[in-house]
Amino acid sequence: MKLLRIGEPGAERPGQLDGNGVIRDLSAVIADLDGPNLNAESLSKIADRDAIALPAVSGDVRIGPCVGNVGKIVCVGRNYVEHAEESGSAVTDEPVIFFKATSAISGPYDPVVIPRDSAKTDWEVELGVVIGTRASYVAEAEALEHVAGYCVVNDVSEREFQLERHGQWVKGKSCDTFAPIGPWLVTADEVPDPQRLDLWLDVNGRRCQDSNTSKMVFGVRYLVSYISRFMTLNPGDVISTGTPSGVGLGHDPPVYLKPGDVMELGVEGLGRQRQELVSHAGVVDD
């Protein structure tokens, strides 16, 4: 199933994409597409409904982040050899784990805001893994049983904040709008092998990243098991599994995003995103 959330920020409601590409309203079936509704029982309840019998969503509607009320975003760094090399880093024996603030979450077509004082805002297409059932000290062989589905994540990053301003990477990863998620949460039954998915990203129509999840150093099954040794993964948590080579930092000389630039990205079978870059000066703070 391809599940999504529609509506204005903070007022999204659950939806489902039917076989004809029509968005259907799931509000009568589940309250939201979030942790409590990502277990096998809830997903089965959705699957048992004939999507075409659900109300069609008409008109131009915003597609929001495909998961609501995310508890945490756990990110994996240097998980593709060529990206580690272009970043001037070595591949490590264990996954590099860091966090991205949930306040960075935005919709797949929402503008991305270049933060104040930024000179090095960068792009990163990644496979997102959405947890469906609680995972703590899970065996690698059982890890995928805890996955509700998969989605596209753009791990937007400010490289100066991340690498030159000291401390943890979280500063360069957590600016508002730096975590577009979606458009769809594709349930795990439709992704039999998460290690065989093409992923790509264009900037202003120029292909910058083009790879496959088979090139991950640490695969999804291992990552879910590994991370669950250090923290409990709860339903609705998102794991962003790392980016391949081709980021702006890796260009010679480096190339960074500016207002008016457009990012388009996708993962095979999981849909595509599009974001225009805007200046913080043009955004009214709440």
N, C-alpha and C positions, 0 to 999 in steps of 0.2 A: 504494500500500500504506500501511496505517496500522501503524507499528511502535512498540513501546513496551518499557519495561523494568519488570520486576516483582520484588518481594521487598523484604526489609528493607534499610535504608541500608547501603551498602557490600557488599551481597550480592545485588544485582539481577541478573537474568538476562533475556535477550532474549525478546520475545514479538511476536506479530502478531495484530491484530484481524481476524477473518474477516468475511465478508459478512453473517453473522447476529449480529455483535456479540460473539462468543465469543472470549476470549483464548486463543491457541494458543502453546505453548512452542516457541521457536526454538533452544533450547540445542543440539540435535543438528545444527543447520545452521550457526550462527555462535557464536563464544564470547561476544560482547557486541555491543551496538549502540554502537560507538565508532569512532574514526578509521579504524583498519585495515579495518573492515567497512562503510564507507560509500561505497566506490568502486563504479563501475558493475558490475564483475564480481561483487562480493559481493551487491549488490542484485538482480542478475539471477538469481543462484543462489537467492535467497529467492523471487523472483517465479516461478521455474520449478517451485517446490513447490506442491502443492495444499494450501492452508492448512487445509482441513477434514481432511486426512489427518494433520496434526500433533496431538500430544497436547493435549487441552483442559486449561486451568488451572481447577481447581475450588476452591470455597470463596472466602472473603473475602481477597483478596490486595492488598497495597499496590502502587500504581502509582508508580514512582519517576521521576526526571528521564529524559526520553526519549533522552538522549545521555550516554554514560559517558566518563570520562577527558577531559573538555573541556580543551583546551590554553589557550584564552583566550576571554573574552566581550568582544567589541568593541561598544560602544554608540554610538548616534547621538543627539545632542541637538538640540532645536528643529527637528525635521524635519516638523512640521505648523505651518502659519502661525498658526492660532488658539491653539495651545499656546504658541508663542513669545510671542504677544501677552499671554496671561493670565499668563505668567511675567515680563512686563515686559522682554522681550528682543527684539532685532531678528533677523529671518531673515538668515543670513549667506550670502555668495557661495559658500562651500565648506562641506561638512558639518562639524559639530562632533563630534569623536570623543573618546571617553573609554573607560576600562576599568572592568569590574566583576570583582572577585575571584572565581575559580572556587569558593572555599570558601563562597560565598553560595548555591551551587546547592542546590535542594531539589526535592521532588516536587510535583506539581500540587495535591495535596490535603493536604500536610503543613501543620501550623500555621506561621504566620509569627510570629517572636519580636520583640517590640518591644525594642530594645536598651536597656541601662542609660543613664539620663540623657536618654532621648529624649522630646521633646515634640512632634515634627513628623514622624512617620512617615506616608508618603504612598503612593499607588498609581499604577501606570502600566501599562496594557495595551499590549502591543507584538507585532508580527509578528517572530518569530525566523527567521533564515536559517541553516541548518546546511550547512557546507562539506563537499563530498564528495571533491574532488580538489584538490591543491595549486594555489594561485593566487598568482602573482607577476607584477606588471605585465601583467595581462590586459586585453585590449581590451574595451570596453563591449559590443560586439556578441557577444563570446564568454563574457561573465561568467556567465550562467546555466548554462552547461555545467559549471561548477564547483560547483553547488549540488546537494546530495543531497536536501534537502527542507526543510520548513517546520514551525514549531511555535508554540505560544503561549508568550509570556514575560510575566511580571509583573515589571517593573523597579521593585521596591519601593525607596523612597528615604527617607532621613531628611534633611529640608530644612535643619535647623539645621546638622547635620554637613556637608552638601553646600555650603551657601551662606554660612554665617556663621562657620565655624570655620577659614577661610583655606585656601589650598592648592588642590589639585585636587578635582574632584567625587567621586573614588573613595572618599573617607571616608564619604560619605553614601549610597553605592551598594552597599557591600560587606559590610554586616553579615550575620552568619549568617542563613540562610533568606531573604535578600532577592532570590533569583533562582529562583523556581519556574519550571520548564521542563516542558512537556508539556501534556496527557497523551501525545500521539502525536507521532511524527515522520512526517509525511505526505510521501511521496516526491514529487519534483518533477514526475513525469509526471501526478500527480493535481491539480496546481496550475498549469494552463496560463498563468494571468496573475496573478502575486502583487500586481498593482496594482488588483485588483477584489475585494477581500475586506472584508466588514464586520467591525468589531471593536468590542467593548463591554465595559464593566465596571460592576458594581453593588456598592454598599456597603449592607449591611443591607436588601437588596431594592430600593434606590433607584438608578435608572439615573444614573450619573455621567458615563460616557464612552460615546459613540455616534458612530462615524465609519466611514470607509472608507479603505483604503490608497491609493485614487486621490488622496487629498488630501496624500500625502507631497510634500515639497519635492524631495527626492532619492529616486528609485525604487531598487528592489533592484538592478537591473542596473547602474546608475551606482555605487551604494554598493560593490558587490563589486569593481568595477574601480578605483574611487577608493582604497579602503582597501588594495588590493593594491599600490599604488604606494609605500606607506609601510612595509608589513610583509608578510611572506608569510602567507597564510591557509592553514592546514593542515587536513586532514580531521578533522572533529569540532569545529572552531572554530565558535562561534556569533556571529552578528551580530544585535543587538537594534536594530531599525530606527527607534525613536522612538515617542513616544506622542502621541495627539491631545489636544485640550482636554478639560477636565473633571476635572483632578486636584485634590486637596484644596487645594494651594497657590493655585489659581486661583479658589477660592470667595471671596465677600465677605460676611463675613470668612472667612479660611481655615479649613478643616475637616481635622482630622487623625485618624488611626486610634487606637483605644484598645482595651485588652483586652476580648474578647467580641465585637468587631465581626467581620463576615463579609464577605469579598470573593468575588464570583463574576464570572468574566470568560471571554471566548472570542474566537476568530477564526473566521470562516466556513470550514467544512470541516476545521478543525484541532482541534476539540474544545473543551472548557471546563474551567476550573479552579475550585476552591473552597478558600479558606483562612480559618481562624479565627485572629484575633489573640490572642496570649497574652503575658503579661508575662514579662520576663526573670527576675523574682524567682521565678517558678514553674518555672524550667528549671534542671536540675542541670548544671553545667559538667563537661566531660570532664576 
